[in-house]
Amino acid sequence: MITLHQFPRSPGIANASPFCLKVETYLKLANLDYHVATIIDPRKAPKGKLPYIEDDGLVVSDSRLILDYLERTYGQRLDGQLDDVQRAQSLVIQRTAEEHLYWAILWSRWVVPRAWAALRPIFFGDLPPVMRQLVPQVVRRQMIRDLRGQGMGRLDENEIVALADRDLSALSVLLGAKAFYFGNSPSVVDAVVMGSIANIVKMPIDTALVPIAKRYDNLVNHTERLLEQCYGG
């Protein structure tokens, strides 16, 4: 059986990592048997990040490589119906969500003081008292360094929100009135986009991106539809 190593459950959402949520959603949509092993410290993971899976002794890290592995190993359970053009479109949509919008989500959680104040007890509230004081600041500094290294963290709030809005608008236009991106059944890209949107609108944190994302009814409905299908709401 597949073992999914990921962060603990979070209030309001199955997982506060878009990448963990994406992989577990894929496993559910693909009807693959799995169980979850919870890890708090991602430094203990093989590549120093979560999620990763173990399958018959094989360890696969990085959510993109995990889904590629699962599709190769267990058959094209979600993307088998896609043609070459749809596969290319799927890749571009995934990159928009995971290589650009993701950084705006990180910024909205870790940099903005009001959001950080709400996030801190959710992520670190169960740590022992001494660690509860030290670990959050260390992790936050690392997140801020990563954001500056990537470039998003060098922009001001208005610029970041505007860029995120353009991402969300593009994702919304491409989804349109369809139930899923490529028809009436979900594919990999649906799990990816849902993981991102859910991490904006379902987390109990009032970030700068929440009112922006909620303007796109089709993205919110798409997220709710998949959450209901996979997690019962």
Secondary structure as UniProt FT lines:
FT   STRAND          2..6
FT   TURN            11..12
FT   HELIX           18..29
FT   TURN            30..31
FT   STRAND          34..38
FT   HELIX           42..44
FT   TURN            46..47
FT   STRAND          52..55
FT   TURN            56..57
FT   STRAND          58..61
FT   HELIX           63..74
FT   TURN            77..81
FT   HELIX           84..96
FT   HELIX           97..101
FT   HELIX           102..110
FT   HELIX           113..124
FT   TURN            125..126
FT   HELIX           129..150
FT   HELIX           152..154
FT   HELIX           157..175
FT   TURN            176..177
FT   TURN            181..182
FT   HELIX           188..201
FT   TURN            208..209
FT   HELIX           210..214
FT   HELIX           217..231
//
